[in-house]
Amino acid sequence: MAVQTRRYTVDEFDRMAQLPENAERRLEYIGGEIVSVVSNSYSSEVAANILIAVGAYVKSQKLGRVTGADGGYQIVNERYIPDVAFISQARQPEPSHEAYNSHSPDLAVEVLSPTDDPRLIRLKIAHYLAAGTVVWLVNTEEKHIEVYTPGQPPKMAYETLDGGAVLPVFSMAVKDIFPD
């Protein structure tokens, strides 16, 4: 017997996300589904390692803003909370105070957790790309990063992760992303 997932409209999601009982929950709206974002300590540490490196680079170069796992974005009429995101100063000169920023990020980092639904991850990647966002999909089991750039085939980073056109000159060793 197949279980059907209830579909919501984006307006229903926005109302639900604003309810006091959801104030402490991290909710995403993906493909008509409401998804509670749950991580684990390992995935959180991986995201923090990327956030620290990207954040330091962006700040030193005065390139824009970096958000962590509480920064939500409106992507193709959906609502996503990437683990790390970068949005350029040129695209958003002032900080956003919206629950879900109406500007899509230039870069979204999604760290895979065991509870992630692969179907929804692929949908998110497609929507990020449609919005012009570069995606780093961090595979914590195989310890590599899949890099998705709009209009280009995906690339795999096993040794060095570079920022491409979004973060010029930025690079970090993949081994430094994953805790020992």
C-alpha positions in Angstrom: 0.0 0.0 0.0 1.5 3.3 -1.1 1.5 6.2 1.4 0.6 9.6 -0.1 2.4 12.7 1.0 0.1 15.7 1.5 0.9 18.5 -0.9 0.9 22.1 0.3 0.9 25.4 -1.5 3.7 27.8 -0.9 1.2 30.2 0.8 0.1 27.3 3.2 3.8 26.7 3.9 4.5 30.4 4.6 1.6 30.5 7.0 2.6 27.3 8.8 6.3 28.4 9.0 5.2 31.6 10.8 3.2 29.8 13.6 4.7 30.2 17.1 5.0 26.4 17.5 7.3 26.3 14.5 9.5 29.2 15.6 12.3 26.8 16.6 11.9 24.4 13.7 13.9 24.6 10.4 11.4 23.9 7.7 11.9 23.6 3.9 9.2 23.6 1.2 10.3 21.2 -1.6 8.1 20.0 -4.4 4.9 20.8 -2.5 6.1 19.0 0.6 7.0 20.4 4.0 10.3 19.0 5.2 11.7 19.4 8.7 15.4 19.8 8.4 17.3 17.5 10.8 21.0 17.2 10.9 23.6 15.4 13.0 26.8 16.5 14.7 29.0 15.1 12.0 27.2 16.8 9.2 27.0 20.0 11.2 30.8 19.9 11.8 31.4 19.4 8.0 29.1 22.4 7.2 30.9 24.5 9.9 34.3 23.7 8.3 33.0 25.0 5.0 31.3 28.0 6.6 34.5 29.0 8.4 36.7 28.7 5.2 34.2 30.4 2.8 33.2 33.0 5.4 36.8 34.0 6.0 37.5 34.2 2.3 34.4 36.2 1.5 35.1 38.6 4.4 38.7 39.1 3.5 37.8 39.9 -0.1 34.7 41.9 0.7 32.7 39.8 -1.7 29.3 39.7 0.0 27.5 37.7 2.7 27.6 34.1 4.0 24.8 32.4 5.9 24.7 29.2 7.8 22.1 26.6 8.5 19.5 29.1 9.7 19.6 31.2 6.5 16.5 30.5 4.3 16.1 31.3 0.6 13.2 31.5 -1.8 14.2 29.3 -4.8 11.9 29.0 -7.8 8.8 29.5 -5.5 10.1 27.0 -2.9 11.8 27.6 0.4 15.3 26.1 1.1 17.7 26.3 4.0 21.2 25.4 2.7 23.8 24.4 5.2 26.0 27.2 3.9 25.3 29.9 1.3 27.0 32.8 -0.3 25.3 35.8 -1.9 27.4 38.5 -3.6 27.6 42.1 -2.5 26.6 43.1 -6.0 23.4 41.0 -5.9 22.4 41.9 -2.3 24.2 45.0 -0.9 22.2 45.1 2.3 21.4 42.2 4.7 18.0 40.5 4.4 15.7 40.3 7.3 13.2 38.1 5.6 12.6 34.6 7.0 13.4 33.3 3.5 15.6 35.7 1.5 14.0 36.6 -1.8 17.4 36.7 -3.5 18.7 33.3 -4.5 22.3 32.7 -3.3 25.3 32.6 -5.7 26.4 29.4 -4.0 24.5 26.9 -1.9 26.2 24.1 0.1 24.1 21.1 0.9 25.7 18.5 3.3 24.1 15.2 2.9 22.7 13.5 6.0 21.5 9.9 6.3 17.9 11.2 6.6 17.9 13.2 3.4 15.5 12.0 0.7 17.6 11.6 -2.6 14.5 12.5 -4.7 14.1 15.8 -2.9 17.9 16.5 -3.0 17.9 16.1 -6.8 14.8 18.4 -7.1 16.6 21.0 -4.9 19.7 20.9 -7.1 17.6 21.3 -10.3 15.8 24.3 -8.8 19.0 25.9 -7.5 20.5 25.6 -11.0 17.4 27.1 -12.6 17.9 30.1 -10.2 21.5 30.5 -11.4 22.9 29.1 -8.1 26.1 27.0 -8.0 25.6 23.9 -5.7 28.2 22.0 -3.7 26.7 18.7 -2.7 28.8 17.3 0.1 28.8 13.5 0.4 29.8 12.7 3.9 29.9 8.9 3.4 32.2 8.9 0.3 34.0 12.1 1.4 33.8 14.1 -1.8 31.9 17.1 -3.2 29.8 17.2 -6.3 29.9 20.6 -7.9 26.9 21.7 -9.9 27.2 24.8 -12.1 24.4 26.1 -14.2 24.8 25.1 -17.9 27.7 22.8 -17.2 28.1 19.1 -16.4 28.7 18.2 -12.7 32.2 17.9 -11.4 33.6 15.8 -8.6 36.1 17.3 -6.1 38.1 14.6 -4.3 41.3 16.5 -3.4 40.7 20.2 -3.9 37.5 22.2 -3.9 37.7 25.5 -5.7 35.3 28.4 -5.8 35.1 28.6 -9.6 33.7 31.8 -11.0 31.5 32.4 -7.9 34.5 32.6 -5.5 37.5 33.3 -7.6 40.9 32.1 -6.2 39.2 30.3 -3.3 40.2 26.8 -2.7 40.4 24.3 0.2 41.6 20.8 0.6 38.7 18.3 0.6 40.4 16.5 3.5 40.0 19.6 5.6 36.3 19.6 5.2 35.8 16.2 6.9 36.6 15.6 10.6 39.1 12.9 11.4 
